[in-house]
């Protein structure tokens, strides 16, 4: 019987169209999902739209259109990006879904309220609309600005709202993270959170007045003057999308999440706030967090002010989805920040995809066609459990290192052909070389399935015919 594997991306704000950072996370999550399908797991991949944030309301007002119309228009762009990257979301849960998500978030609220962990108080603080969070002066840089949104002035907000007793769960959170009950990958991020948890935790605001929320978002149960604050609401998309509060059988089937894939800027919300809400509600915790870094663009931080935001859809149209997937997974270190430049993209494309994999496929297909070679075992199956290092690296999400392993095989196979010179051979010697080479191509394609799905489908179609013919290059060189 196959076991379940539930994976989520972070839930992107839909106040603007997606950028290349969203594409990176979508692809990373998809690779994990495809790998688990390959080993026989029953997989569910979820993403969605964080739609109840104040920044969405403000962006809609700026465009002078309704909030629902605005978020619906942008949410579709995220789904389109995923489709163009060959990323398949089983669930795309919208935060504005009144039928399921509102009901689910109110259910979570009630459970935390019944546990005695929600109370009201008057509050004054510095609020970052970009992060949708209150900060203390200690949380800010030397200019008094948020580290995630430098240059943006924080709002001074004073109001009465609901607070969650985060401080109550501090010691339990430290214990859970230390024991890897909630596993944080990589270890550097785990240590970062444990360091944060050494300081006293402050209780956190989890609601906004209708006035400040512009009457947008999930109503607080039993209080028609307040809306549920974005992180309490948005994090619950991980549960609302699989039935929490509206389909208990489906929820029990999938929860807890096996891994949340997130960027480093939102680790505190996922490693501290989210498990605390779940502990309060007496619900199971996610098993792990995989925390990736950020993109720089040509060595600079991605910024609307600088004007270096890259549209991933344009790159896909220009170079194809698999070449972009390859760059994300090979060039960007799994655990740290990485840089994107079109110059480096072309270098990597030509060296690894055109001259490496593409050249191997073309030369073996040409040799097979010219010699009239008949394939010996076109239906041979490969099983992933025989690849120990590959599986070990996947368990730690070391995508770039896995691709290095696979490209060693590609390089070795190209060297094997160079040294044996099959174009000079005939008869059984030639067949022996081609059998060996095609067997290796099948193995390489199988290992590449989670990473380059479109390319591996083409390879299997080409080499699983009785007669193999040379076809157009998988990756034509970029001049």
Phi, psi and omega per residue, in radians:
X1 nan 2.256 -3.112
X2 -1.280 2.580 3.107
X3 -1.672 2.745 -3.124
X4 -1.438 2.637 3.023
X5 -2.453 2.008 -3.075
X6 -1.944 2.109 -3.075
X7 -2.229 2.514 3.122
X8 -2.291 2.622 2.844
X9 -1.523 2.953 2.887
X10 -1.107 2.775 -3.098
X11 -1.682 1.840 -3.009
X12 -1.231 2.517 2.928
X13 -1.114 2.510 -3.125
X14 -1.976 0.631 3.114
X15 -1.452 -0.091 3.088
X16 -2.713 2.965 -3.140
X17 -1.261 2.783 -3.058
X18 -1.174 2.617 3.062
X19 -2.038 -3.084 -2.994
X20 -1.152 -0.437 3.076
X21 -1.129 -0.647 3.065
X22 -1.128 -0.706 -3.133
X23 -1.069 -0.721 3.117
X24 -1.009 -0.864 -3.082
X25 -1.182 -0.684 3.101
X26 -1.030 -0.770 -3.106
X27 -1.187 -0.746 3.118
X28 -1.023 -0.802 3.141
X29 -1.125 -0.692 -3.132
X30 -1.137 -0.684 3.121
X31 -1.094 -0.755 3.093
X32 -1.080 -0.758 3.141
X33 -1.093 -0.789 -3.125
X34 -1.133 -0.679 3.096
X35 -1.061 -0.787 -3.108
X36 -1.197 -0.519 3.002
X37 -1.162 -0.671 -3.122
X38 -1.093 -0.595 -3.141
X39 -1.595 0.126 2.988
X40 1.683 0.151 3.128
X41 -1.351 2.723 3.009
X42 -1.579 1.930 -2.890
X43 -1.930 2.456 2.971
X44 -2.265 2.197 3.116
X45 -1.976 2.165 -3.087
X46 -2.099 2.433 2.881
X47 -2.396 -2.888 3.141
X48 2.996 -2.917 -3.134
X49 -2.122 2.152 3.035
X50 -1.425 1.697 -2.874
X51 -1.941 -0.085 -3.060
X52 -1.792 0.348 -3.124
X53 -1.477 2.607 3.120
X54 -1.054 -0.593 -3.119
X55 -1.113 -0.524 3.072
X56 -1.178 -0.729 3.123
X57 -1.083 -0.810 -3.113
X58 -1.127 -0.691 3.131
X59 -1.165 -0.666 3.102
X60 -1.156 -0.717 3.106
X61 -1.075 -0.689 -3.141
X62 -1.080 -0.636 3.128
X63 -1.525 -0.075 3.118
X64 1.031 0.773 3.017
X65 -2.303 2.878 3.137
X66 -1.127 2.606 -3.095
X67 -1.088 -0.781 -3.121
X68 -1.089 -0.753 3.105
X69 -1.065 -0.735 -3.114
X70 -1.109 -0.863 -3.081
X71 -1.252 -0.578 3.088
X72 -1.106 -0.720 3.139
X73 -1.097 -0.757 -3.102
X74 -1.346 -0.627 -3.138
X75 -1.035 -0.651 3.129
X76 -1.065 -0.611 -3.139
X77 -1.118 -0.618 3.101
X78 -1.202 -0.689 3.095
X79 -1.175 -0.651 3.102
X80 -1.157 -0.707 3.090
X81 -1.048 -0.809 3.133
X82 -1.019 -0.808 -3.121
X83 -1.068 -0.712 -3.122
X84 -1.221 -0.418 3.091
X85 -1.556 0.106 -3.059
X86 1.057 0.614 3.059
X87 -1.760 2.193 -3.099
X88 -1.923 1.890 3.030
X89 -1.493 2.186 3.035
X90 -1.256 -0.545 3.114
X91 -2.388 2.309 2.954
X92 -2.136 1.706 -2.996
X93 -1.628 2.067 3.122
X94 -1.503 2.387 3.121
X95 -1.195 -0.333 -3.136
X96 -1.555 0.084 -3.130
X97 -1.256 1.789 -3.078
X98 -1.243 -0.522 -3.068
X99 -1.185 -0.798 -3.046
X100 -1.916 -0.878 -3.007
X101 -1.225 -0.750 3.129
X102 -1.030 -0.810 -3.137
X103 -1.051 -0.726 -3.098
X104 -1.181 -0.793 -3.118
X105 -1.175 -0.608 3.071
X106 -1.175 -0.585 3.084
X107 -1.151 -0.739 3.090
X108 -1.083 -0.755 3.115
X109 -1.005 -0.835 -3.105
X110 -1.049 -0.701 -3.129
X111 -1.140 -0.736 3.123
X112 -1.220 -0.624 3.116
X113 -1.156 -0.768 3.133
X114 -1.126 -0.444 3.105
X115 -1.385 -0.045 3.134
X116 1.406 0.350 -3.026
X117 -1.820 0.082 3.116
X118 -2.127 2.270 -3.141
X119 -2.561 2.896 -3.136
X120 -1.835 2.582 2.988
X121 -2.832 2.767 3.049
X122 -1.396 2.562 -2.998
X123 -2.619 2.513 2.993
X124 -2.292 2.272 -3.106
X125 -2.841 3.061 3.124
X126 -1.627 2.189 -3.012
X127 -2.044 2.215 3.059
X128 -1.716 1.984 3.129
X129 -1.158 -0.594 3.133
X130 -1.042 -0.759 3.125
X131 -1.568 -0.265 -3.004
X132 0.963 0.927 -3.106
X133 -2.677 2.612 3.001
X134 -1.440 2.456 3.072
X135 -2.147 2.609 2.947
X136 -1.593 2.814 3.121
X137 -0.966 -0.547 3.134
X138 -1.152 -0.400 -3.116
X139 -1.433 -0.131 -2.964
X140 -1.821 2.896 3.126
X141 -1.374 -3.071 -3.057
X142 -1.230 -0.140 3.042
X143 -1.708 0.051 -3.089
X144 1.297 0.491 -3.108
X145 -2.031 2.723 3.096
X146 -1.187 2.405 -3.135
X147 -1.120 -0.552 -3.116
X148 -1.376 -0.452 -3.065
X149 -2.326 1.107 3.134
X150 -1.085 2.508 3.136
X151 1.618 -0.196 3.122
X152 -1.749 2.175 -3.139
X153 -1.254 2.368 3.101
X154 -1.404 2.591 3.111
X155 -1.555 2.411 3.024
X156 -1.577 2.035 -3.025
X157 -2.047 2.343 3.089
X158 -2.294 2.107 3.127
X159 -2.925 2.982 3.015
X160 -1.741 2.239 3.053
X161 -2.627 -3.014 -3.072
X162 -1.598 2.487 3.121
X163 -2.116 2.654 3.088
X164 -1.913 2.412 -3.093
X165 -1.361 1.218 3.131
X166 -1.087 -0.658 -3.089
X167 -1.029 -0.488 -3.117
X168 -1.078 -0.473 -2.992
X169 -1.848 0.152 -3.047
X170 -1.009 -0.928 -3.079
X171 -1.132 -0.673 3.126
X172 -1.148 -0.677 3.104
X173 -1.106 -0.764 3.120
X174 -1.018 -0.785 -3.137
X175 -1.114 -0.808 -3.110
X176 -1.087 -0.694 -3.127
X177 -1.321 -0.697 3.086
X178 -1.027 -0.708 -3.098
X179 -1.448 -0.044 -3.075
X180 1.116 0.366 2.961
X181 -1.092 -0.710 2.855
X182 -1.870 1.783 -3.042
X183 -1.514 2.250 3.122
X184 -1.972 2.102 -3.123
X185 -2.041 2.230 0.107
X186 -1.475 3.045 -3.106
X187 -1.067 -0.571 3.130
X188 -1.023 -0.644 3.128
X189 -1.288 -0.632 3.057
X190 -1.038 -0.809 -3.137
X191 -1.129 -0.613 3.101
X192 -1.062 -0.773 -3.140
X193 -1.217 -0.726 3.120
X194 -1.095 -0.615 3.064
X195 -1.142 -0.734 3.095
X196 -1.074 -0.665 -3.087
X197 -1.340 -0.078 3.039
X198 -1.288 -0.433 3.103
X199 -1.512 2.645 3.130
X200 -1.024 2.341 3.102
X201 -1.447 2.376 3.023
X202 -1.618 2.524 2.994
X203 -1.088 2.667 -3.001
X204 -2.106 2.568 3.068
X205 -1.250 2.310 3.138
X206 -2.210 0.305 3.041
X207 -2.569 2.909 3.064
X208 -2.348 2.640 3.043
X209 -1.168 2.648 3.058
X210 -0.940 -0.636 -3.116
X211 -1.081 -0.821 -3.107
X212 -1.320 -0.533 3.111
X213 -1.420 -0.058 -3.100
X214 0.986 0.617 3.119
X215 1.042 0.496 -3.111
X216 -2.030 2.386 3.086
X217 2.046 -3.047 -3.058
X218 -1.393 2.144 3.122
X219 -1.136 2.482 3.034
X220 -1.195 2.252 3.124
X221 -1.010 2.212 3.076
X222 1.403 0.081 3.120
X223 -2.492 1.770 -3.062
X224 -1.403 0.157 3.115
X225 -1.813 -0.045 -3.050
X226 -2.292 2.659 3.046
X227 -2.051 2.579 3.128
X228 -1.178 2.261 -3.089
X229 -1.185 2.595 -2.818
X230 -0.982 -0.730 -3.063
X231 -1.248 -0.678 3.069
X232 -1.061 -0.641 -3.129
X233 -1.379 -0.865 -3.007
X234 -1.200 -0.734 -3.141
X235 -1.077 -0.515 -3.137
X236 -1.238 -0.177 3.032
X237 -0.992 -0.556 3.092
X238 -1.041 -0.495 3.109
X239 -1.702 -0.718 -3.069
X240 -1.103 -0.530 -3.131
X241 -1.236 -0.274 -3.136
X242 -2.094 0.368 2.936
X243 1.909 -0.083 -3.105
X244 -1.047 2.161 3.121
X245 1.517 -0.114 -3.137
X246 -2.514 -0.314 3.071
X247 -2.612 1.534 -3.006
X248 -1.114 -0.628 3.135
X249 -1.084 -0.781 3.134
X250 -1.156 -0.706 3.133
X251 -1.089 -0.808 -3.136
X252 -1.122 -0.526 3.134
X253 -1.158 -0.688 -2.966
X254 -1.851 -0.613 -3.064
X255 -1.361 2.469 0.182
X256 -1.499 2.839 3.035
X257 -1.080 2.405 3.067
X258 -1.372 -0.599 3.055
X259 -2.722 2.353 2.919
X260 -1.730 2.144 3.062
X261 -1.642 2.088 -3.039
X262 -2.462 2.811 3.006
X263 -1.492 2.765 -3.029
X264 -1.111 -0.426 -3.075
X265 -1.237 -0.286 -3.111
X266 -2.055 0.374 -3.095
X267 -1.123 -0.658 -3.094
X268 -1.076 -0.704 -3.113
X269 -1.165 -0.583 -3.101
X270 -1.522 -0.535 -3.063
X271 -1.697 -0.235 -3.129
X272 -2.134 -1.083 -3.068
X273 -1.083 -0.935 -3.021
X274 -1.053 -0.905 3.116
X275 -1.105 -0.531 3.103
X276 -1.154 -0.749 3.076
X277 -1.016 -0.763 -3.096
X278 -1.200 -0.693 3.075
X279 -1.054 -0.764 3.127
X280 -1.064 -0.736 -3.102
X281 -1.412 -0.029 -3.127
X282 1.044 0.805 3.099
X283 -2.009 2.776 -3.121
X284 -1.196 2.588 3.111
X285 -1.557 2.660 2.982
X286 -1.041 2.682 -3.077
X287 -1.394 -0.611 -3.070
X288 -2.730 2.769 2.995
X289 -2.103 2.254 2.951
X290 -1.839 2.052 -3.007
X291 -1.922 1.987 3.136
X292 -1.740 2.944 -3.133
X293 -1.544 -2.844 -3.091
X294 -1.971 2.853 2.982
X295 -1.506 2.452 2.719
X296 -1.887 2.764 -3.132
X297 -2.068 1.995 -3.066
X298 0.905 0.687 3.077
X299 1.483 -0.039 -3.130
X300 -1.977 2.628 3.069
X301 -1.072 2.431 3.114
X302 -1.162 2.224 -3.030
X303 -2.696 2.362 3.050
X304 -1.130 -0.579 -3.126
X305 -1.114 -0.793 3.126
X306 -1.230 -0.511 -3.134
X307 1.466 0.500 -3.110
X308 -1.925 0.451 3.065
X309 -1.265 2.224 -3.100
X310 -1.781 2.305 3.099
X311 -1.506 1.944 -3.097
X312 -1.128 -0.491 -3.135
X313 -1.096 -0.639 3.109
X314 -1.125 -0.716 3.129
X315 -1.163 -0.685 3.115
X316 -1.102 -0.794 3.130
X317 -1.071 -0.570 -3.066
X318 -1.437 -0.724 -2.974
X319 -2.108 -0.172 -3.106
X320 1.649 2.660 -3.024
X321 -1.235 -0.684 -3.060
X322 -1.184 -0.599 3.126
X323 -1.163 -0.629 3.091
X324 -1.233 -0.732 3.075
X325 -0.990 -0.743 -3.118
X326 -1.090 -0.781 -3.140
X327 -1.058 -0.831 -3.140
X328 -0.965 -0.791 -2.948
X329 -1.509 -0.452 -3.117
X330 -1.677 -0.763 -3.004
X331 -1.504 -0.525 -3.112
X332 -1.599 2.025 3.138
X333 -1.004 2.397 -3.053
X334 -1.048 -0.534 -2.987
X335 -1.874 -0.066 -3.044
X336 -2.450 -3.138 3.135
X337 -1.203 2.720 3.091
X338 -2.524 2.810 -3.065
X339 -1.879 2.523 3.013
X340 -2.030 2.228 2.949
X341 -2.473 2.529 -3.122
X342 -1.167 -0.538 3.093
X343 -1.084 -0.837 -3.139
X344 -1.179 -0.630 3.100
X345 -0.999 -0.817 -3.117
X346 -1.140 -0.685 3.101
X347 -1.041 -0.863 -3.104
X348 -1.153 -0.728 3.118
X349 -1.001 -0.890 -3.092
X350 -1.175 -0.737 -3.070
X351 -1.224 -0.851 -2.994
X352 -1.638 -0.759 -3.043
X353 -1.520 -0.860 -3.120
X354 -1.306 -0.980 -3.064
X355 -1.375 -0.430 -3.111
X356 -1.597 -1.483 -3.083
X357 -1.137 -0.869 -3.086
X358 -1.053 -0.716 3.137
X359 -1.145 -0.715 3.114
X360 -1.046 -0.820 -3.119
X361 -1.104 -0.780 -3.093
X362 -1.137 -0.772 -3.057
X363 -1.243 -0.627 3.105
X364 -1.237 -0.680 3.085
X365 -1.105 -0.709 3.138
X366 -1.138 -0.788 3.106
X367 -1.061 -0.705 -3.139
X368 -1.161 -0.750 -3.129
X369 -1.144 -0.821 -3.072
X370 -1.155 -0.529 -3.086
X371 -1.635 -0.109 -3.082
X372 1.214 0.459 -3.102
X373 -1.053 2.352 3.051
X374 -1.859 2.186 -3.066
X375 -1.126 2.460 -3.029
X376 -1.452 -0.783 -3.067
X377 -2.483 1.471 -3.025
X378 -1.314 -0.238 -3.068
X379 -1.926 0.271 -3.141
X380 -1.034 2.368 3.141
X381 -1.803 2.601 3.079
X382 -2.059 2.531 -3.079
X383 -2.144 2.243 -2.961
X384 -1.184 -0.383 -3.048
X385 -1.185 -0.189 3.111
X386 -1.476 -0.014 -3.039
X387 -1.963 1.464 -2.994
X388 -1.051 -0.882 -3.094
X389 -1.141 -0.684 3.097
X390 -1.012 -0.842 -3.131
X391 -1.182 -0.670 3.120
X392 -1.088 -0.784 3.142
X393 -1.176 -0.608 3.097
X394 -1.143 -0.652 3.134
X395 -1.072 -0.407 -3.139
X396 -1.899 0.149 3.074
X397 1.035 0.605 -3.140
X398 -1.562 1.216 -3.009
X399 -1.049 -0.780 -3.099
X400 -1.082 -0.624 3.138
X401 -1.270 -0.598 3.079
X402 -1.107 -0.775 -3.139
X403 -1.155 -0.561 3.039
X404 -1.076 -0.732 3.099
X405 -1.056 -0.799 -3.106
X406 -1.159 -0.687 -3.135
X407 -1.243 -0.399 2.977
X408 -1.088 -0.721 3.118
X409 -1.121 -0.715 3.134
X410 -1.117 -0.783 3.126
X411 -1.092 -0.772 3.130
X412 -1.069 -0.686 -3.119
X413 -1.230 -0.668 3.055
X414 -1.109 -0.688 3.095
X415 -1.157 -0.657 3.111
X416 -1.041 -0.759 3.125
X417 -1.167 -0.759 3.138
X418 -1.039 -0.742 -3.059
X419 -1.328 -0.517 -3.105
X420 -1.598 -0.250 3.073
X421 0.805 1.042 -3.079
X422 -1.098 -0.360 3.117
X423 -1.149 -0.240 3.099
X424 -1.709 -0.067 -3.021
X425 -1.820 2.815 3.040
X426 -2.428 3.052 3.012
X427 1.076 -2.538 -3.036
X428 -1.106 -0.572 3.137
X429 -1.112 -0.742 3.119
X430 -1.157 -0.778 -3.141
X431 -1.042 -0.707 3.137
X432 -1.066 -0.766 3.132
X433 -1.127 -0.772 -3.111
X434 -1.191 -0.691 3.069
X435 -1.001 -0.805 -3.130
X436 -1.114 -0.790 -3.080
X437 -1.174 -0.742 -3.113
X438 -1.229 -0.632 3.041
X439 -1.039 -0.727 3.108
X440 -1.194 -0.626 3.097
X441 -1.112 -0.755 3.084
X442 -1.029 -0.771 -3.126
X443 -1.109 -0.798 3.136
X444 -1.068 -0.793 -3.129
X445 -1.092 -0.675 3.140
X446 -1.128 -0.772 3.130
X447 -1.165 -0.464 -3.134
X448 -1.482 -0.129 -3.041
X449 -0.930 -0.762 3.125
X450 -1.168 -0.453 -3.003
X451 -1.592 -0.865 -3.046
X452 -2.167 1.282 -2.991
X453 -1.116 -0.686 -3.116
X454 -1.183 -0.733 -3.128
X455 -1.146 -0.776 -3.112
X456 -1.167 -0.600 3.056
X457 -1.062 -0.732 3.127
X458 -1.118 -0.729 -3.138
X459 -1.104 -0.813 -3.135
X460 -1.108 -0.703 3.115
X461 -1.101 -0.705 -3.097
X462 -1.225 -0.674 -3.002
X463 -1.748 0.028 3.089
X464 -1.871 0.405 3.007
X465 -1.728 2.653 3.114
X466 -0.984 -0.682 3.107
X467 -2.026 2.208 -3.098
X468 -1.636 2.273 3.115
X469 -2.107 2.666 3.049
X470 -1.226 2.243 3.102
X471 -2.076 3.067 -3.102
X472 -1.077 2.589 -3.045
X473 -0.975 2.487 3.089
X474 -1.094 -0.707 -3.101
X475 -2.359 1.541 3.089
X476 -1.019 2.417 -3.114
X477 -1.031 2.477 3.029
X478 -1.608 2.173 -3.128
X479 -1.465 nan nan
